[in-house]
């Protein structure tokens, strides 16, 4: 299967971004953070509107499938809306996949951005329509008062410009619960990406949150793997078992048809509680002969630590890991 990508129109000053809740509800975000996020996006030159059911909340702090799908469809057909930004992740975005009008997306291609549980939607939309979607900050991310500059920089590079760009490492990163305490932040000097396995490759970028991406395996919503560079990350919900779970989830990905067409893997920075190290990652990779031919880079600025880059799902990227140096470039997005 050959996927012909559809590139959405880039964001411009004065554009309106629609905030939707395809997983957990806007009601779980404190009002101060909502205000900070609106102000930040306004400061960046954008207007913000909210979907009708964004604050709807059930016993799982989500909303009905009908409400979530209606909000997505409404954002697509509203000519005033130029981009769609998710509130936050969660656990149930994959409930929507059979109910989305993918023809409506093809007729109204717009920027769609989010990460974590939103991985299911972003990759399914690309698989079903060819529309390039984006793994990047949620609306709630913009409620961060400190340490947001790098995130904003790469959001702009990916969603507001057509110029190819290289991903350079952030100067520092954080894994604190910033949404609980905006004042007492802990920032860690960034050592930069690590080479797990050397090589270089060019391919179509797909992926996101690994355990969520795995929910698409064996379904019509899984993107083609041929000629791809896969980016993956995961959060620390499994705690000390994270390396074991990452290992088996990666193995599940390897078992997918066409995996032999994968050109390389880029791994996002793990959270501190995940107890992942470069040594453990190298061991995991070395035990999988299917990975022997490809470059693998870890500790890149995306995932559940901050700050984070914005990556295209369905874009064209290159990666290089040679002689102790790494390079990741976004070519078409």
Backbone bond lengths (Angstrom), bond angles and torsions (degrees), N, CA, C in turn:
res aa  C-N    CA-C-N  psi(-1)  N-CA   C-N-CA  omega(-1)  CA-C   N-CA-C  phi
1 X - - - 1.460 - - 1.518 109.79 -
2 X 1.324 116.81 126.20 1.461 121.62 177.50 1.512 109.39 -102.49
3 X 1.325 116.17 122.87 1.444 121.26 -177.72 1.519 109.59 -93.56
4 X 1.329 117.55 121.47 1.459 121.56 175.30 1.523 108.07 -94.31
5 X 1.335 117.52 110.32 1.459 119.24 -173.70 1.523 113.29 -71.88
6 X 1.311 115.53 146.10 1.463 123.57 171.92 1.522 106.68 -110.61
7 X 1.315 116.82 122.65 1.462 120.77 -179.37 1.518 109.70 -97.14
8 X 1.325 119.09 121.09 1.468 120.03 179.32 1.525 111.25 -71.41
9 X 1.305 116.09 156.88 1.460 122.49 175.57 1.524 109.68 -60.51
10 X 1.328 116.32 139.14 1.462 121.05 179.44 1.535 111.02 -74.38
11 X 1.328 114.74 156.06 1.456 120.51 177.44 1.520 111.44 -71.42
12 X 1.323 115.86 142.35 1.457 122.69 178.07 1.524 109.61 -128.78
13 X 1.336 117.62 155.91 1.467 120.02 177.87 1.532 110.75 -54.20
14 X 1.312 115.83 135.97 1.455 121.42 -179.12 1.510 114.53 91.84
15 X 1.333 117.81 -8.93 1.459 121.12 179.27 1.528 111.24 -68.83
16 X 1.321 114.75 153.96 1.465 121.13 176.89 1.524 110.25 -101.43
17 X 1.322 115.37 130.82 1.455 123.18 174.83 1.527 108.18 -103.72
18 X 1.319 116.93 127.43 1.467 121.31 177.43 1.528 108.95 -94.46
19 X 1.315 115.44 129.68 1.460 122.18 179.02 1.524 108.80 -97.49
20 X 1.335 116.98 123.43 1.465 122.57 -178.88 1.526 109.82 -123.65
21 X 1.330 115.11 159.98 1.472 121.26 -179.07 1.527 109.97 -120.90
22 X 1.342 118.71 75.67 1.466 120.31 -179.37 1.521 114.03 -77.21
23 X 1.331 116.93 -8.90 1.467 121.19 177.02 1.536 107.16 -123.90
24 X 1.323 117.06 -103.75 1.466 117.93 179.32 1.525 111.38 -85.54
25 X 1.316 114.35 162.28 1.458 122.67 -167.25 1.526 113.39 -84.15
26 X 1.325 115.03 151.94 1.462 121.26 172.81 1.523 111.12 -60.33
27 X 1.325 116.93 -21.87 1.463 120.82 -178.30 1.520 112.75 -63.98
28 X 1.334 118.15 -18.42 1.459 120.23 -179.69 1.525 112.35 -83.82
29 X 1.327 117.99 -8.75 1.458 122.45 -179.99 1.529 108.89 -92.88
30 X 1.323 116.83 129.70 1.456 119.95 -178.30 1.521 109.78 -66.88
31 X 1.337 116.02 150.42 1.461 121.10 -173.97 1.522 112.42 -60.86
32 X 1.328 117.93 -36.13 1.466 119.41 178.87 1.529 110.61 -60.56
33 X 1.322 116.61 -44.29 1.465 120.51 -179.31 1.528 111.23 -65.83
34 X 1.324 116.51 -37.45 1.467 119.91 176.29 1.529 110.02 -61.31
35 X 1.319 115.64 -44.91 1.461 120.37 178.45 1.517 112.38 -62.80
36 X 1.338 116.83 -42.88 1.465 120.38 178.26 1.531 110.69 -61.83
37 X 1.331 117.04 -41.13 1.462 120.80 -178.11 1.525 111.22 -66.51
38 X 1.326 116.11 -43.36 1.470 119.91 176.71 1.524 110.11 -59.55
39 X 1.328 116.22 -46.03 1.465 120.70 -178.29 1.533 110.95 -62.39
40 X 1.326 116.85 -41.56 1.465 119.92 -179.30 1.531 110.84 -64.45
41 X 1.325 116.95 -45.63 1.458 120.05 -179.95 1.528 111.19 -66.61
42 X 1.340 116.80 -36.48 1.468 120.05 173.97 1.521 111.02 -62.66
43 X 1.322 115.70 -42.92 1.467 121.80 178.38 1.532 110.94 -60.85
44 X 1.324 116.51 -32.48 1.470 121.48 178.61 1.524 111.71 -78.15
45 X 1.324 117.16 -6.77 1.460 121.29 175.79 1.505 115.52 105.34
46 X 1.342 117.33 10.89 1.456 120.34 -175.59 1.527 111.78 -113.83
47 X 1.321 114.55 151.34 1.460 121.16 170.73 1.530 108.28 -92.96
48 X 1.316 116.51 155.37 1.463 121.68 -177.48 1.520 109.92 -126.88
49 X 1.311 116.97 130.54 1.460 121.68 171.24 1.525 108.44 -128.05
50 X 1.321 116.38 159.16 1.469 121.28 -176.45 1.523 110.24 -119.07
51 X 1.323 115.57 142.70 1.462 120.11 178.47 1.526 110.22 -67.06
52 X 1.315 115.09 157.23 1.466 121.49 -174.52 1.523 112.71 -57.43
53 X 1.330 116.96 -38.65 1.466 120.71 -174.48 1.528 113.39 -106.48
54 X 1.332 116.73 19.19 1.468 120.13 -175.52 1.519 112.62 -57.92
55 X 1.347 117.21 -33.58 1.463 120.96 -177.38 1.528 113.11 -94.93
56 X 1.304 117.42 -2.77 1.465 119.76 178.66 1.529 109.35 -59.20
57 X 1.325 116.60 139.22 1.462 119.35 -174.98 1.525 110.73 -146.11
58 X 1.323 116.05 128.69 1.454 120.97 178.01 1.530 109.86 -108.43
59 X 1.322 117.85 -161.50 1.459 120.42 -175.18 1.537 112.34 -69.65
60 X 1.344 116.62 -13.27 1.464 120.77 176.00 1.534 111.62 -108.71
61 X 1.321 116.85 18.78 1.474 124.08 -178.61 1.526 110.08 53.99
62 X 1.330 115.12 41.11 1.451 122.21 174.51 1.521 106.42 -132.01
63 X 1.322 117.78 -154.99 1.459 120.16 177.12 1.520 108.85 -148.19
64 X 1.329 116.32 179.77 1.460 119.94 -176.83 1.522 110.81 -66.55
65 X 1.318 115.57 154.56 1.468 120.32 175.86 1.519 109.63 -57.43
66 X 1.319 116.50 -43.45 1.467 120.82 -178.91 1.526 111.20 -58.16
67 X 1.333 116.75 -45.34 1.468 120.14 -178.71 1.520 111.17 -63.47
68 X 1.324 116.11 -43.88 1.468 119.73 -177.13 1.527 111.64 -68.11
69 X 1.336 116.75 -40.58 1.465 119.92 178.93 1.524 110.46 -68.91
70 X 1.322 117.21 -42.70 1.471 120.55 177.96 1.527 111.38 -57.46
71 X 1.329 116.03 -40.96 1.465 119.35 -179.65 1.529 111.32 -66.36
72 X 1.327 116.85 -38.91 1.456 120.03 177.73 1.524 110.17 -66.05
73 X 1.315 117.80 -46.94 1.461 121.58 179.29 1.522 111.45 -61.37
74 X 1.317 116.94 -41.41 1.460 120.83 179.93 1.528 111.32 -62.61
75 X 1.332 116.29 -40.46 1.471 119.99 178.25 1.528 110.90 -64.22
76 X 1.324 116.80 -33.06 1.461 120.75 -179.22 1.523 111.98 -70.42
77 X 1.324 117.68 -41.27 1.472 120.56 -174.32 1.521 112.66 -88.04
78 X 1.328 118.09 -12.30 1.467 121.45 178.83 1.528 109.00 -77.80
79 X 1.329 116.30 111.47 1.461 120.79 -176.33 1.521 113.34 -64.83
80 X 1.313 117.33 -19.88 1.469 119.82 -179.92 1.526 111.73 -77.53
81 X 1.338 116.84 -15.88 1.466 121.64 -177.65 1.526 109.39 -92.36
82 X 1.328 116.53 125.50 1.466 121.37 -178.56 1.526 112.87 -108.27
83 X 1.327 118.21 -15.71 1.464 121.58 178.76 1.517 109.23 -153.95
84 X 1.335 115.40 153.95 1.467 121.82 -178.96 1.526 107.98 -121.09
85 X 1.331 115.21 125.77 1.461 122.02 -177.66 1.521 108.54 -122.04
86 X 1.324 117.04 130.31 1.459 120.21 -178.53 1.525 111.29 -80.58
87 X 1.318 116.75 148.35 1.465 122.28 179.89 1.522 111.02 -63.10
88 X 1.328 115.17 -52.79 1.471 123.00 -174.25 1.521 106.88 -168.54
89 X 1.318 117.67 175.09 1.455 121.11 177.05 1.516 111.68 -84.73
90 X 1.313 116.46 -142.76 1.460 120.31 -177.98 1.513 110.80 153.78
91 X 1.336 116.57 -120.87 1.471 119.57 -171.37 1.521 113.77 -153.82
92 X 1.335 119.18 -6.65 1.465 118.51 -166.07 1.526 114.81 -134.47
93 X 1.313 118.74 22.38 1.470 119.90 178.14 1.520 111.91 -60.47
94 X 1.329 116.99 -30.84 1.470 119.06 -177.34 1.529 112.40 -67.81
95 X 1.324 118.58 -12.35 1.461 120.94 174.67 1.525 112.17 -63.35
96 X 1.328 116.79 -23.22 1.465 121.02 -172.64 1.520 113.38 -86.11
97 X 1.330 118.10 -14.74 1.461 120.51 -163.96 1.525 113.94 -60.63
98 X 1.320 118.71 -37.92 1.467 120.61 -179.62 1.520 113.15 -78.94
99 X 1.313 117.26 -9.35 1.460 120.94 -172.69 1.531 113.15 -106.43
100 X 1.320 116.96 -6.77 1.466 121.11 -178.26 1.524 110.29 -80.08
101 X 1.320 116.21 139.61 1.462 122.60 174.22 1.528 107.68 -86.94
102 X 1.333 116.26 95.38 1.462 119.77 -175.47 1.529 111.82 -71.01
103 X 1.337 116.79 -25.19 1.459 119.93 173.77 1.522 111.24 -63.08
104 X 1.335 115.44 -35.47 1.465 120.86 177.84 1.534 110.37 -64.42
105 X 1.312 116.02 -36.45 1.467 120.38 177.56 1.522 110.34 -67.93
106 X 1.322 117.19 -43.93 1.465 120.23 178.62 1.526 111.36 -61.57
107 X 1.324 116.86 -36.82 1.468 120.94 -179.44 1.523 112.63 -78.33
108 X 1.333 116.68 -19.62 1.465 121.13 -177.43 1.526 109.79 -134.36
109 X 1.323 118.01 63.08 1.477 119.96 -175.59 1.527 111.82 -67.68
110 X 1.318 115.49 120.73 1.465 120.91 -178.89 1.520 109.72 -135.69
111 X 1.311 115.81 157.13 1.460 121.05 174.21 1.527 109.31 -57.95
112 X 1.320 116.08 131.83 1.464 122.34 174.23 1.520 106.99 -130.04
113 X 1.333 117.53 120.81 1.470 121.09 -171.05 1.524 111.53 -135.97
114 X 1.325 115.04 136.85 1.453 123.34 174.93 1.523 107.87 174.11
115 X 1.315 117.64 177.80 1.468 119.74 179.38 1.518 110.28 -145.88
116 X 1.315 116.66 -170.73 1.460 123.25 -179.39 1.532 109.28 62.92
117 X 1.327 118.99 -121.95 1.465 121.53 -177.94 1.525 112.24 -62.63
118 X 1.319 117.47 -21.29 1.466 121.89 179.82 1.530 110.58 -67.65
119 X 1.332 117.62 -14.29 1.463 122.94 175.80 1.529 111.40 -50.12
120 X 1.322 117.35 -38.74 1.464 120.47 -179.18 1.526 111.15 -62.04
121 X 1.311 116.66 -44.37 1.468 120.99 179.82 1.516 111.89 -69.43
122 X 1.326 116.44 -47.39 1.468 120.83 -174.80 1.521 111.62 -59.83
123 X 1.334 116.75 -45.84 1.457 120.36 -179.00 1.521 111.92 -73.40
124 X 1.326 117.46 -34.62 1.464 120.31 178.10 1.526 110.87 -66.52
125 X 1.326 116.76 -41.91 1.466 120.34 178.44 1.523 110.06 -61.24
126 X 1.328 116.12 -44.13 1.467 119.17 178.07 1.526 110.86 -63.30
127 X 1.335 116.90 -44.16 1.459 121.01 -178.25 1.525 112.33 -62.77
128 X 1.327 116.97 -39.01 1.460 121.33 -174.88 1.520 113.62 -85.16
129 X 1.339 117.91 -25.40 1.463 120.42 -172.48 1.522 114.29 -125.03
130 X 1.325 117.80 -23.23 1.454 120.53 -172.74 1.512 113.05 86.91
131 X 1.347 117.78 -2.24 1.464 120.36 179.19 1.524 110.62 -68.60
132 X 1.315 117.03 126.05 1.457 120.94 173.90 1.524 108.34 -68.34
133 X 1.322 116.34 123.60 1.464 122.16 175.92 1.530 107.39 -112.38
134 X 1.337 116.43 -178.23 1.461 118.46 -171.42 1.521 112.26 -137.14
135 X 1.324 114.20 133.32 1.455 121.70 171.09 1.519 106.96 -94.58
136 X 1.310 116.31 107.98 1.455 120.45 -175.36 1.514 110.50 -162.76
137 X 1.317 117.69 -166.72 1.464 120.70 -173.14 1.522 113.27 -62.90
138 X 1.317 114.67 148.86 1.461 121.86 169.00 1.530 109.62 -78.65
139 X 1.321 116.05 170.05 1.469 120.61 168.77 1.514 110.02 -55.90
140 X 1.330 117.31 -44.18 1.464 120.72 -176.70 1.521 112.20 -62.88
141 X 1.335 117.28 -27.16 1.463 120.62 178.72 1.526 111.32 -58.81
142 X 1.323 116.34 -35.00 1.463 120.96 -177.12 1.531 112.25 -73.29
143 X 1.337 116.61 -2.16 1.460 120.31 173.40 1.509 112.88 -81.91
144 X 1.331 117.52 -1.46 1.463 122.60 179.73 1.524 109.87 -75.65
145 X 1.340 117.18 128.94 1.459 121.38 -176.54 1.525 113.21 -89.64
146 X 1.328 118.01 -25.64 1.463 121.15 -178.77 1.530 109.55 -127.57
147 X 1.336 115.93 143.22 1.457 120.37 174.99 1.513 114.48 78.45
148 X 1.339 117.56 23.44 1.463 121.30 -176.35 1.538 112.73 -98.47
149 X 1.322 117.58 -10.21 1.468 121.01 -169.73 1.534 112.58 -58.33
150 X 1.324 117.26 -45.74 1.466 121.39 -178.41 1.532 110.28 -64.11
151 X 1.318 116.80 -41.65 1.462 121.11 178.14 1.518 110.80 -59.88
152 X 1.318 116.94 -45.53 1.465 121.96 178.97 1.531 110.54 -63.40
153 X 1.326 116.46 -42.47 1.469 120.81 -179.16 1.526 111.43 -57.02
154 X 1.324 117.16 -47.32 1.463 119.76 -176.59 1.521 112.65 -80.78
155 X 1.319 118.27 -23.73 1.465 122.09 170.32 1.526 108.45 -61.61
156 X 1.324 116.27 -45.81 1.464 120.82 178.97 1.530 111.19 -65.76
157 X 1.332 116.74 -44.54 1.464 119.91 -178.14 1.520 111.85 -59.64
158 X 1.318 116.88 -37.46 1.456 121.29 -175.21 1.526 112.90 -87.31
159 X 1.327 117.55 -35.63 1.462 120.77 -171.54 1.518 114.90 -108.29
160 X 1.326 117.03 -10.21 1.466 119.74 -176.53 1.533 112.89 -119.75
161 X 1.311 118.43 0.81 1.454 122.07 -175.77 1.521 110.05 -141.80
162 X 1.320 116.52 153.83 1.455 121.75 176.03 1.524 111.54 -105.01
163 X 1.332 116.88 4.61 1.454 121.22 -178.67 1.532 110.98 -79.38
164 X 1.339 118.55 127.72 1.462 120.12 174.60 1.527 110.85 -55.50
165 X 1.318 116.62 149.08 1.460 118.94 -178.07 1.525 110.52 -145.28
166 X 1.314 114.23 156.31 1.460 121.19 176.32 1.516 109.00 -100.65
167 X 1.310 115.76 141.98 1.463 120.61 177.18 1.522 108.68 -87.58
168 X 1.305 116.26 113.50 1.460 122.21 176.35 1.521 108.85 -102.44
169 X 1.311 119.42 148.34 1.467 120.53 -177.03 1.517 112.36 -69.75
170 X 1.323 116.15 149.26 1.458 121.21 173.26 1.528 109.70 -68.09
171 X 1.312 116.48 158.94 1.468 120.31 178.68 1.522 111.36 -75.36
172 X 1.336 116.49 -31.41 1.463 120.79 -179.89 1.518 109.45 -151.93
173 X 1.316 115.80 163.49 1.458 120.28 -179.38 1.516 110.05 -142.37
174 X 1.340 115.01 168.67 1.456 120.10 -177.29 1.517 110.46 -142.47
175 X 1.307 114.82 149.59 1.464 121.15 176.35 1.526 109.93 -130.50
176 X 1.327 115.89 26.27 1.464 118.79 -178.58 1.527 111.18 -89.86
177 X 1.312 116.00 164.73 1.464 121.45 178.72 1.530 108.15 -83.49
178 X 1.323 115.30 71.96 1.468 121.47 -173.69 1.531 112.54 -58.55
179 X 1.338 116.93 -30.20 1.454 121.85 -177.71 1.533 111.94 -71.17
180 X 1.331 116.93 -14.16 1.462 121.04 176.10 1.525 112.12 -95.18
181 X 1.333 115.02 -26.88 1.472 119.02 -178.83 1.531 108.24 -149.25
182 X 1.328 116.41 99.87 1.462 121.71 -177.02 1.526 112.26 -76.37
183 X 1.318 117.96 -17.33 1.466 121.20 -172.96 1.526 112.74 -91.35
184 X 1.321 117.31 -42.93 1.463 121.06 -175.25 1.525 109.75 -99.07
185 X 1.332 115.20 81.20 1.463 122.03 -179.20 1.528 110.51 -97.57
186 X 1.327 115.84 150.32 1.464 121.88 177.73 1.528 108.03 -119.16
187 X 1.341 116.94 115.31 1.459 121.92 179.88 1.527 110.04 -110.55
188 X 1.332 115.56 138.33 1.460 123.40 -174.09 1.526 109.01 -115.07
189 X 1.341 118.77 131.09 1.468 119.80 176.56 1.525 110.79 -56.57
190 X 1.336 116.23 137.87 1.451 121.06 -176.44 1.526 110.73 -93.94
191 X 1.317 116.93 120.37 1.467 122.08 177.51 1.528 112.24 -78.73
192 X 1.334 116.32 -8.82 1.456 120.08 178.91 1.508 113.78 88.86
193 X 1.338 116.35 176.64 1.472 120.79 -178.84 1.521 112.22 -63.12
194 X 1.330 115.49 153.71 1.465 121.63 179.36 1.530 109.77 -117.81
195 X 1.318 115.61 139.90 1.464 120.62 176.73 1.525 108.99 -84.36
196 X 1.312 116.04 116.37 1.460 120.80 175.08 1.526 109.53 -90.69
197 X 1.331 115.08 -35.29 1.464 120.41 177.31 1.529 108.08 -152.20
198 X 1.326 116.95 135.36 1.459 120.62 -174.74 1.529 112.53 -79.02
199 X 1.348 114.24 160.21 1.451 121.33 177.21 1.512 110.49 145.03
200 X 1.323 116.96 -177.40 1.453 121.78 174.83 1.517 108.94 -146.90
201 X 1.339 115.90 153.40 1.456 119.90 -174.60 1.521 110.28 -159.37
202 X 1.322 114.55 159.42 1.464 122.89 169.47 1.510 107.77 -131.86
203 X 1.328 116.80 138.84 1.452 119.43 -179.45 1.511 112.62 -171.22
204 X 1.316 115.62 -178.97 1.461 122.93 176.75 1.521 108.76 -86.64
205 X 1.315 116.48 129.55 1.461 120.65 -175.84 1.525 111.25 -85.18
206 X 1.331 115.55 129.55 1.463 122.00 173.49 1.522 107.66 -141.06
207 X 1.338 116.49 167.88 1.463 119.83 174.55 1.505 113.08 123.56
208 X 1.340 114.64 -149.60 1.463 121.85 -177.10 1.516 109.34 138.86
209 X 1.316 116.13 -132.39 1.458 121.52 178.80 1.531 108.98 -70.32
210 X 1.318 117.16 119.55 1.459 121.36 -168.18 1.523 113.27 -62.98
211 X 1.335 117.81 -46.73 1.466 118.54 -176.99 1.530 111.27 -68.93
212 X 1.339 117.42 -27.74 1.469 120.32 175.71 1.520 110.58 -76.35
213 X 1.317 117.00 -41.66 1.469 122.17 176.49 1.524 109.80 -56.45
214 X 1.316 115.47 -36.04 1.459 121.14 -179.61 1.525 112.07 -63.06
215 X 1.329 118.21 -25.41 1.464 121.80 179.15 1.525 111.83 -65.24
216 X 1.327 117.12 -17.76 1.462 121.26 -178.89 1.522 112.73 -89.74
217 X 1.320 117.19 -11.91 1.459 120.53 -176.76 1.536 111.29 -56.47
218 X 1.324 114.95 132.62 1.456 119.87 176.91 1.516 114.73 77.83
219 X 1.329 117.51 8.57 1.464 121.02 -179.68 1.529 110.28 -114.49
220 X 1.316 115.50 169.03 1.472 120.89 177.19 1.526 111.61 -71.65
221 X 1.326 116.82 -6.88 1.472 121.50 -176.83 1.531 112.79 -95.55
222 X 1.323 116.98 1.21 1.454 121.69 179.56 1.525 109.30 -84.59
223 X 1.340 118.46 125.82 1.468 119.70 178.35 1.523 111.26 -66.57
224 X 1.327 117.19 154.89 1.465 120.13 174.24 1.531 110.29 -60.77
225 X 1.318 116.76 143.06 1.462 121.38 -179.05 1.527 113.22 -95.66
226 X 1.316 116.86 -16.16 1.460 119.90 -177.48 1.522 110.78 -61.54
227 X 1.333 116.56 133.31 1.459 123.36 175.91 1.531 111.99 61.53
228 X 1.328 116.69 43.44 1.461 120.32 -178.74 1.525 112.44 -119.11
229 X 1.324 113.92 155.98 1.460 122.32 162.74 1.518 105.60 -113.56
230 X 1.317 116.10 121.60 1.465 120.81 -174.49 1.524 109.98 -99.82
231 X 1.332 116.13 128.60 1.461 119.98 173.46 1.520 108.97 -107.18
232 X 1.320 116.06 133.11 1.464 121.27 -175.78 1.526 110.67 -138.18
233 X 1.309 115.00 151.75 1.470 122.89 174.67 1.514 106.68 -156.43
234 X 1.338 115.53 168.84 1.454 119.07 173.72 1.522 109.39 -153.00
235 X 1.318 116.44 163.20 1.462 119.84 -179.03 1.528 109.90 -95.88
236 X 1.339 115.45 -175.59 1.466 119.39 -171.10 1.526 113.31 -98.82
237 X 1.332 117.74 21.13 1.465 119.81 -176.01 1.520 112.21 -60.92
238 X 1.320 116.02 -23.89 1.462 118.78 179.50 1.522 112.40 -91.66
239 X 1.318 117.81 -0.58 1.456 122.44 173.89 1.517 113.21 55.64
240 X 1.315 116.53 -127.30 1.458 121.50 -175.15 1.530 112.79 -64.34
241 X 1.332 117.98 -17.86 1.457 121.01 -179.71 1.528 111.96 -86.88
242 X 1.310 118.35 2.34 1.464 121.25 -175.08 1.533 112.77 -51.75
243 X 1.344 121.11 -52.12 1.474 119.21 -179.28 1.520 112.61 -57.16
244 X 1.332 117.20 -39.39 1.466 120.57 178.76 1.532 111.15 -64.16
245 X 1.330 116.32 -44.29 1.467 120.48 -179.37 1.525 111.26 -69.32
246 X 1.325 116.51 -39.40 1.453 119.73 176.95 1.532 109.73 -61.32
247 X 1.306 115.80 -40.68 1.461 121.83 179.44 1.528 110.24 -59.49
248 X 1.311 117.72 -51.13 1.468 119.52 -176.00 1.523 112.05 -71.22
249 X 1.350 117.18 -33.42 1.461 119.80 177.50 1.525 110.62 -68.18
250 X 1.329 116.42 -38.42 1.456 120.42 176.23 1.528 110.03 -65.11
251 X 1.318 116.35 -39.56 1.464 120.15 177.44 1.526 110.78 -62.31
252 X 1.323 116.72 -39.10 1.458 120.86 177.54 1.526 110.83 -61.42
253 X 1.321 116.45 -39.98 1.460 120.69 176.70 1.531 111.17 -63.27
254 X 1.315 116.37 -41.96 1.460 121.51 179.23 1.535 111.31 -60.98
255 X 1.332 116.72 -30.50 1.459 120.91 -178.70 1.525 113.30 -75.01
256 X 1.325 117.76 -8.33 1.459 120.04 -177.11 1.531 111.45 -71.60
257 X 1.346 116.51 144.22 1.467 119.47 175.29 1.527 110.37 -55.68
258 X 1.306 116.71 144.25 1.469 124.66 178.67 1.521 113.07 74.00
259 X 1.345 118.65 7.17 1.466 117.29 -179.96 1.520 111.59 -59.45
260 X 1.322 116.63 -26.92 1.464 118.78 179.70 1.526 111.91 -61.92
261 X 1.336 117.03 -14.55 1.465 120.89 178.01 1.515 113.89 -87.57
262 X 1.329 118.02 -2.96 1.471 121.38 178.71 1.526 108.97 -71.84
263 X 1.348 115.72 133.50 1.468 120.82 -174.65 1.524 113.57 -95.96
264 X 1.344 117.16 -26.83 1.457 120.12 -177.44 1.518 110.98 -172.13
265 X 1.332 115.72 166.76 1.469 121.55 -179.52 1.525 109.08 -132.97
266 X 1.329 115.42 134.50 1.464 122.63 175.84 1.525 107.29 -118.01
267 X 1.318 116.92 126.79 1.462 122.03 -173.81 1.526 109.77 -112.44
268 X 1.320 116.12 129.54 1.458 120.96 178.94 1.520 111.92 -74.34
269 X 1.315 115.48 162.82 1.461 120.68 -179.03 1.527 110.86 -65.26
270 X 1.318 116.65 132.58 1.460 121.81 177.60 1.521 110.42 -80.97
271 X 1.309 115.85 149.72 1.454 120.44 173.78 1.534 110.17 -69.90
272 X 1.321 115.53 156.71 1.465 120.01 -174.49 1.525 112.05 -60.98
273 X 1.325 117.10 -40.84 1.459 120.14 -177.86 1.521 112.74 -67.31
274 X 1.325 116.64 -15.19 1.461 119.70 -178.15 1.526 112.57 -71.02
275 X 1.339 117.18 -18.17 1.463 120.76 176.13 1.533 112.35 59.49
276 X 1.341 115.08 36.02 1.461 120.29 176.64 1.524 109.50 -97.12
277 X 1.327 116.79 141.85 1.462 122.07 177.32 1.524 108.80 -132.58
278 X 1.339 115.67 164.60 1.463 119.93 176.56 1.522 110.46 -61.24
279 X 1.326 116.62 -35.78 1.465 120.57 179.65 1.529 111.40 -63.65
280 X 1.329 116.16 -42.65 1.462 119.67 178.77 1.529 111.00 -66.51
281 X 1.345 115.53 -40.57 1.456 118.94 178.70 1.527 111.13 -63.11
282 X 1.333 115.80 -42.49 1.461 119.20 178.50 1.527 111.25 -62.07
283 X 1.324 116.17 -39.08 1.462 119.44 178.69 1.528 110.30 -64.49
284 X 1.343 116.14 -44.54 1.470 120.58 178.79 1.524 110.31 -57.95
285 X 1.328 116.42 -46.01 1.462 121.27 -178.39 1.529 111.37 -65.84
286 X 1.312 116.35 -43.09 1.466 120.28 -176.76 1.520 112.87 -66.27
287 X 1.338 117.59 -21.28 1.470 120.26 179.38 1.530 112.14 -85.45
288 X 1.351 117.50 0.72 1.469 121.57 -176.84 1.528 109.36 -120.98
289 X 1.315 115.62 100.74 1.459 120.05 -174.67 1.526 112.52 -63.31
290 X 1.335 116.94 -22.90 1.465 120.38 179.97 1.523 112.18 -67.19
291 X 1.340 117.22 -16.97 1.458 121.45 -178.26 1.528 112.69 -96.05
292 X 1.315 117.25 -2.46 1.463 120.71 -169.51 1.517 114.04 -62.48
293 X 1.325 117.58 -24.73 1.466 120.45 -173.23 1.526 113.69 -92.74
294 X 1.329 118.91 -3.15 1.466 119.15 -167.31 1.524 113.57 -119.13
295 X 1.347 117.02 150.55 1.461 120.38 173.42 1.526 110.49 -72.55
296 X 1.330 115.91 142.96 1.468 121.16 177.81 1.521 107.81 -137.67
297 X 1.328 115.89 125.73 1.466 123.41 179.90 1.522 108.22 -120.91
298 X 1.321 117.10 138.96 1.473 120.72 178.25 1.527 110.85 -120.99
299 X 1.332 115.17 176.56 1.465 124.13 175.44 1.520 112.74 60.74
300 X 1.323 116.24 37.85 1.461 121.76 175.47 1.527 108.07 -87.97
301 X 1.325 116.32 153.38 1.469 121.97 -171.98 1.526 113.12 -76.94
302 X 1.315 117.05 67.58 1.467 120.33 168.82 1.519 107.69 -151.32
303 X 1.328 115.10 158.36 1.452 120.16 -178.37 1.510 112.11 118.64
304 X 1.335 116.48 -144.26 1.460 121.35 -172.58 1.523 114.13 -98.34
305 X 1.329 117.41 9.08 1.463 120.49 167.22 1.521 107.55 -102.42
306 X 1.322 116.83 168.29 1.458 120.39 178.07 1.524 109.06 -122.82
307 X 1.336 117.77 151.74 1.465 128.06 -0.38 1.514 111.21 -79.06
308 X 1.354 115.57 -177.80 1.455 118.55 -176.89 1.521 111.21 -145.87
309 X 1.316 114.90 146.35 1.449 121.13 174.89 1.522 109.96 -82.30
310 X 1.326 116.05 167.34 1.459 122.81 169.79 1.519 107.66 -108.15
311 X 1.330 116.37 126.75 1.467 122.92 -176.56 1.520 110.30 -118.40
312 X 1.334 117.47 141.81 1.468 119.33 176.20 1.522 111.90 -81.20
313 X 1.311 116.04 140.01 1.462 122.35 169.77 1.523 105.88 -101.14
314 X 1.339 115.13 106.11 1.454 120.90 -173.95 1.517 112.58 107.69
315 X 1.328 117.10 -0.26 1.459 121.36 176.90 1.523 111.56 -82.37
316 X 1.308 114.93 179.11 1.466 120.49 179.76 1.509 108.78 -113.20
317 X 1.344 117.38 126.52 1.457 120.89 -176.56 1.522 110.90 -136.87
318 X 1.327 115.32 161.00 1.460 121.13 172.67 1.519 108.54 -123.21
319 X 1.326 115.96 153.82 1.453 120.91 174.87 1.525 108.97 -140.93
320 X 1.318 115.60 146.54 1.463 121.10 179.34 1.518 108.63 -141.33
321 X 1.320 115.73 134.58 1.466 122.20 176.96 1.517 107.41 -139.89
322 X 1.326 115.31 86.67 1.456 121.04 -174.49 1.521 111.09 -138.77
323 X 1.327 116.93 140.66 1.467 123.01 173.94 1.538 112.41 53.05
324 X 1.330 115.33 38.62 1.454 119.85 177.48 1.510 115.47 78.79
325 X 1.336 117.87 1.92 1.459 122.10 -178.86 1.533 109.75 -114.68
326 X 1.344 115.13 144.17 1.460 119.97 177.27 1.525 110.57 -120.98
327 X 1.316 115.01 152.92 1.460 121.23 176.69 1.519 108.97 -150.79
328 X 1.332 116.84 132.63 1.457 122.85 174.27 1.523 107.51 -130.73
329 X 1.322 116.88 121.93 1.460 121.36 -178.36 1.520 110.77 -124.25
330 X 1.315 115.10 136.86 1.464 121.93 177.53 1.527 107.06 -98.56
331 X 1.332 117.27 116.97 1.459 121.34 -172.94 1.529 113.13 -99.04
332 X 1.329 116.40 -49.10 1.471 121.13 179.91 1.515 108.35 -131.45
333 X 1.316 115.79 129.35 1.463 119.61 -172.54 1.513 112.64 -156.63
